[in-house]
Structures are given as structure tokens and as C-alpha cells.
Amino acid sequence: MPNLIEEYKLTIKKLTEFENFTIAKDYEQKLQILKNTLN
């Protein structure tokens, strides 16, 4: 499961680099939900 979190972070970073902020925000929300679920 921690691998999934790293993948999300990497995806967010790549999307931000490509200035695809809308999708990056969506992934950030999903990552937050994932972190909350794991805690």
C-alpha cells in the first residue's frame, strides 16, 4: 500500500510539471482520502 502513495505523489509531480493542475488537484484529493483510509 505505501507504494501506491508514492505512485500518487509521482503522478501529482508529473502532472504539475505538465501544468495539468486540474487533474493534479484531483489526484491530491485521492491521495488525501487514501492516507486517511490507511490511518
PDB file of N, CA, C and O in Angstrom:
ATOM      1  N   MET A   1       0.815  -1.212   0.000  1.00  0.00           N
ATOM      2  CA  MET A   1       0.000   0.000   0.000  1.00  0.00           C
ATOM      3  C   MET A   1       0.857   1.275   0.000  1.00  0.00           C
ATOM      4  O   MET A   1       0.525   2.204  -0.737  1.00  0.00           O
ATOM      5  N   PRO A   2       1.940   1.371   0.784  1.00  0.00           N
ATOM      6  CA  PRO A   2       2.772   2.580   0.733  1.00  0.00           C
ATOM      7  C   PRO A   2       3.287   2.874  -0.682  1.00  0.00           C
ATOM      8  O   PRO A   2       3.506   4.032  -1.037  1.00  0.00           O
ATOM      9  N   ASN A   3       3.478   1.821  -1.488  1.00  0.00           N
ATOM     10  CA  ASN A   3       3.891   2.004  -2.875  1.00  0.00           C
ATOM     11  C   ASN A   3       2.889   2.840  -3.649  1.00  0.00           C
ATOM     12  O   ASN A   3       3.259   3.677  -4.474  1.00  0.00           O
ATOM     13  N   LEU A   4       1.617   2.601  -3.372  1.00  0.00           N
ATOM     14  CA  LEU A   4       0.538   3.325  -4.036  1.00  0.00           C
ATOM     15  C   LEU A   4       0.634   4.818  -3.734  1.00  0.00           C
ATOM     16  O   LEU A   4       0.435   5.654  -4.615  1.00  0.00           O
ATOM     17  N   ILE A   5       0.941   5.144  -2.479  1.00  0.00           N
ATOM     18  CA  ILE A   5       1.093   6.542  -2.074  1.00  0.00           C
ATOM     19  C   ILE A   5       2.242   7.189  -2.847  1.00  0.00           C
ATOM     20  O   ILE A   5       2.113   8.319  -3.318  1.00  0.00           O
ATOM     21  N   GLU A   6       3.350   6.488  -2.978  1.00  0.00           N
ATOM     22  CA  GLU A   6       4.495   7.018  -3.728  1.00  0.00           C
ATOM     23  C   GLU A   6       4.130   7.232  -5.196  1.00  0.00           C
ATOM     24  O   GLU A   6       4.525   8.227  -5.805  1.00  0.00           O
ATOM     25  N   GLU A   7       3.367   6.285  -5.759  1.00  0.00           N
ATOM     26  CA  GLU A   7       2.942   6.422  -7.151  1.00  0.00           C
ATOM     27  C   GLU A   7       2.060   7.648  -7.332  1.00  0.00           C
ATOM     28  O   GLU A   7       2.195   8.382  -8.311  1.00  0.00           O
ATOM     29  N   TYR A   8       1.163   7.863  -6.387  1.00  0.00           N
ATOM     30  CA  TYR A   8       0.291   9.040  -6.444  1.00  0.00           C
ATOM     31  C   TYR A   8       1.125  10.313  -6.397  1.00  0.00           C
ATOM     32  O   TYR A   8       0.892  11.236  -7.177  1.00  0.00           O
ATOM     33  N   LYS A   9       2.098  10.368  -5.486  1.00  0.00           N
ATOM     34  CA  LYS A   9       2.955  11.552  -5.351  1.00  0.00           C
ATOM     35  C   LYS A   9       3.710  11.826  -6.646  1.00  0.00           C
ATOM     36  O   LYS A   9       3.822  12.971  -7.085  1.00  0.00           O
ATOM     37  N   LEU A  10       4.225  10.760  -7.251  1.00  0.00           N
ATOM     38  CA  LEU A  10       4.961  10.885  -8.504  1.00  0.00           C
ATOM     39  C   LEU A  10       4.042  11.387  -9.618  1.00  0.00           C
ATOM     40  O   LEU A  10       4.429  12.240 -10.417  1.00  0.00           O
ATOM     41  N   THR A  11       2.830  10.851  -9.662  1.00  0.00           N
ATOM     42  CA  THR A  11       1.853  11.268 -10.673  1.00  0.00           C
ATOM     43  C   THR A  11       1.510  12.739 -10.507  1.00  0.00           C
ATOM     44  O   THR A  11       1.454  13.481 -11.487  1.00  0.00           O
ATOM     45  N   ILE A  12       1.280  13.164  -9.261  1.00  0.00           N
ATOM     46  CA  ILE A  12       0.965  14.573  -8.975  1.00  0.00           C
ATOM     47  C   ILE A  12       2.117  15.466  -9.435  1.00  0.00           C
ATOM     48  O   ILE A  12       1.896  16.514 -10.042  1.00  0.00           O
ATOM     49  N   LYS A  13       3.347  15.042  -9.141  1.00  0.00           N
ATOM     50  CA  LYS A  13       4.521  15.826  -9.528  1.00  0.00           C
ATOM     51  C   LYS A  13       4.602  15.962 -11.052  1.00  0.00           C
ATOM     52  O   LYS A  13       4.844  17.052 -11.569  1.00  0.00           O
ATOM     53  N   LYS A  14       4.399  14.852 -11.765  1.00  0.00           N
ATOM     54  CA  LYS A  14       4.464  14.879 -13.229  1.00  0.00           C
ATOM     55  C   LYS A  14       3.361  15.751 -13.815  1.00  0.00           C
ATOM     56  O   LYS A  14       3.608  16.549 -14.719  1.00  0.00           O
ATOM     57  N   LEU A  15       2.144  15.597 -13.297  1.00  0.00           N
ATOM     58  CA  LEU A  15       1.020  16.399 -13.795  1.00  0.00           C
ATOM     59  C   LEU A  15       1.271  17.883 -13.572  1.00  0.00           C
ATOM     60  O   LEU A  15       0.946  18.709 -14.424  1.00  0.00           O
ATOM     61  N   THR A  16       1.849  18.218 -12.425  1.00  0.00           N
ATOM     62  CA  THR A  16       2.147  19.616 -12.111  1.00  0.00           C
ATOM     63  C   THR A  16       3.213  20.157 -13.064  1.00  0.00           C
ATOM     64  O   THR A  16       3.136  21.307 -13.496  1.00  0.00           O
ATOM     65  N   GLU A  17       4.199  19.333 -13.388  1.00  0.00           N
ATOM     66  CA  GLU A  17       5.246  19.747 -14.325  1.00  0.00           C
ATOM     67  C   GLU A  17       4.660  20.045 -15.701  1.00  0.00           C
ATOM     68  O   GLU A  17       5.111  20.955 -16.398  1.00  0.00           O
ATOM     69  N   PHE A  18       3.641  19.259 -16.083  1.00  0.00           N
ATOM     70  CA  PHE A  18       2.996  19.468 -17.383  1.00  0.00           C
ATOM     71  C   PHE A  18       1.879  20.503 -17.304  1.00  0.00           C
ATOM     72  O   PHE A  18       1.118  20.686 -18.254  1.00  0.00           O
ATOM     73  N   GLU A  19       1.791  21.184 -16.144  1.00  0.00           N
ATOM     74  CA  GLU A  19       0.803  22.227 -15.900  1.00  0.00           C
ATOM     75  C   GLU A  19      -0.627  21.721 -16.055  1.00  0.00           C
ATOM     76  O   GLU A  19      -1.521  22.450 -16.485  1.00  0.00           O
ATOM     77  N   ASN A  20      -0.819  20.455 -15.693  1.00  0.00           N
ATOM     78  CA  ASN A  20      -2.161  19.886 -15.730  1.00  0.00           C
ATOM     79  C   ASN A  20      -2.704  19.916 -14.306  1.00  0.00           C
ATOM     80  O   ASN A  20      -2.891  18.880 -13.668  1.00  0.00           O
ATOM     81  N   PHE A  21      -2.952  21.135 -13.827  1.00  0.00           N
ATOM     82  CA  PHE A  21      -3.255  21.344 -12.412  1.00  0.00           C
ATOM     83  C   PHE A  21      -4.604  20.775 -11.988  1.00  0.00           C
ATOM     84  O   PHE A  21      -4.762  20.349 -10.844  1.00  0.00           O
ATOM     85  N   THR A  22      -5.583  20.764 -12.903  1.00  0.00           N
ATOM     86  CA  THR A  22      -6.914  20.257 -12.555  1.00  0.00           C
ATOM     87  C   THR A  22      -6.835  18.785 -12.181  1.00  0.00           C
ATOM     88  O   THR A  22      -7.382  18.365 -11.162  1.00  0.00           O
ATOM     89  N   ILE A  23      -6.153  18.006 -13.009  1.00  0.00           N
ATOM     90  CA  ILE A  23      -6.022  16.573 -12.733  1.00  0.00           C
ATOM     91  C   ILE A  23      -5.102  16.355 -11.537  1.00  0.00           C
ATOM     92  O   ILE A  23      -5.327  15.442 -10.742  1.00  0.00           O
ATOM     93  N   ALA A  24      -4.075  17.180 -11.403  1.00  0.00           N
ATOM     94  CA  ALA A  24      -3.176  17.078 -10.252  1.00  0.00           C
ATOM     95  C   ALA A  24      -3.945  17.284  -8.952  1.00  0.00           C
ATOM     96  O   ALA A  24      -3.726  16.563  -7.978  1.00  0.00           O
ATOM     97  N   LYS A  25      -4.843  18.263  -8.933  1.00  0.00           N
ATOM     98  CA  LYS A  25      -5.662  18.518  -7.735  1.00  0.00           C
ATOM     99  C   LYS A  25      -6.533  17.307  -7.422  1.00  0.00           C
ATOM    100  O   LYS A  25      -6.694  16.924  -6.263  1.00  0.00           O
ATOM    101  N   ASP A  26      -7.091  16.713  -8.469  1.00  0.00           N
ATOM    102  CA  ASP A  26      -7.932  15.528  -8.302  1.00  0.00           C
ATOM    103  C   ASP A  26      -7.126  14.397  -7.660  1.00  0.00           C
ATOM    104  O   ASP A  26      -7.610  13.714  -6.758  1.00  0.00           O
ATOM    105  N   TYR A  27      -5.897  14.210  -8.134  1.00  0.00           N
ATOM    106  CA  TYR A  27      -5.033  13.176  -7.572  1.00  0.00           C
ATOM    107  C   TYR A  27      -4.649  13.492  -6.131  1.00  0.00           C
ATOM    108  O   TYR A  27      -4.543  12.588  -5.302  1.00  0.00           O
ATOM    109  N   GLU A  28      -4.439  14.774  -5.829  1.00  0.00           N
ATOM    110  CA  GLU A  28      -4.109  15.166  -4.455  1.00  0.00           C
ATOM    111  C   GLU A  28      -5.256  14.824  -3.511  1.00  0.00           C
ATOM    112  O   GLU A  28      -5.029  14.374  -2.388  1.00  0.00           O
ATOM    113  N   GLN A  29      -6.482  15.039  -3.968  1.00  0.00           N
ATOM    114  CA  GLN A  29      -7.649  14.697  -3.150  1.00  0.00           C
ATOM    115  C   GLN A  29      -7.720  13.191  -2.932  1.00  0.00           C
ATOM    116  O   GLN A  29      -7.994  12.728  -1.825  1.00  0.00           O
ATOM    117  N   LYS A  30      -7.471  12.431  -3.994  1.00  0.00           N
ATOM    118  CA  LYS A  30      -7.495  10.966  -3.889  1.00  0.00           C
ATOM    119  C   LYS A  30      -6.411  10.478  -2.935  1.00  0.00           C
ATOM    120  O   LYS A  30      -6.634   9.559  -2.146  1.00  0.00           O
ATOM    121  N   LEU A  31      -5.242  11.094  -3.013  1.00  0.00           N
ATOM    122  CA  LEU A  31      -4.130  10.736  -2.134  1.00  0.00           C
ATOM    123  C   LEU A  31      -4.492  11.008  -0.681  1.00  0.00           C
ATOM    124  O   LEU A  31      -4.192  10.205   0.203  1.00  0.00           O
ATOM    125  N   GLN A  32      -5.140  12.145  -0.438  1.00  0.00           N
ATOM    126  CA  GLN A  32      -5.553  12.504   0.916  1.00  0.00           C
ATOM    127  C   GLN A  32      -6.547  11.481   1.462  1.00  0.00           C
ATOM    128  O   GLN A  32      -6.445  11.052   2.612  1.00  0.00           O
ATOM    129  N   ILE A  33      -7.507  11.097   0.625  1.00  0.00           N
ATOM    130  CA  ILE A  33      -8.501  10.088   1.027  1.00  0.00           C
ATOM    131  C   ILE A  33      -7.796   8.769   1.338  1.00  0.00           C
ATOM    132  O   ILE A  33      -8.110   8.103   2.325  1.00  0.00           O
ATOM    133  N   LEU A  34      -6.850   8.405   0.490  1.00  0.00           N
ATOM    134  CA  LEU A  34      -6.097   7.161   0.678  1.00  0.00           C
ATOM    135  C   LEU A  34      -5.336   7.184   2.002  1.00  0.00           C
ATOM    136  O   LEU A  34      -5.357   6.205   2.749  1.00  0.00           O
ATOM    137  N   LYS A  35      -4.664   8.301   2.293  1.00  0.00           N
ATOM    138  CA  LYS A  35      -3.920   8.434   3.547  1.00  0.00           C
ATOM    139  C   LYS A  35      -4.857   8.339   4.748  1.00  0.00           C
ATOM    140  O   LYS A  35      -4.543   7.679   5.738  1.00  0.00           O
ATOM    141  N   ASN A  36      -6.013   9.006   4.652  1.00  0.00           N
ATOM    142  CA  ASN A  36      -6.986   8.979   5.744  1.00  0.00           C
ATOM    143  C   ASN A  36      -7.527   7.574   5.970  1.00  0.00           C
ATOM    144  O   ASN A  36      -7.777   7.172   7.106  1.00  0.00           O
ATOM    145  N   THR A  37      -7.706   6.836   4.891  1.00  0.00           N
ATOM    146  CA  THR A  37      -8.219   5.474   4.978  1.00  0.00           C
ATOM    147  C   THR A  37      -7.206   4.555   5.652  1.00  0.00           C
ATOM    148  O   THR A  37      -7.580   3.656   6.406  1.00  0.00           O
ATOM    149  N   LEU A  38      -5.926   4.784   5.379  1.00  0.00           N
ATOM    150  CA  LEU A  38      -4.876   3.928   5.933  1.00  0.00           C
ATOM    151  C   LEU A  38      -4.626   4.198   7.411  1.00  0.00           C
ATOM    152  O   LEU A  38      -4.138   3.321   8.123  1.00  0.00           O
ATOM    153  N   ASN A  39      -4.952   5.393   7.878  1.00  0.00           N
ATOM    154  CA  ASN A  39      -4.688   5.746   9.286  1.00  0.00           C
ATOM    155  C   ASN A  39      -5.742   5.215  10.219  1.00  0.00           C
ATOM    156  O   ASN A  39      -5.659   5.428  11.428  1.00  0.00           O
TER     157      ASN A  39
END
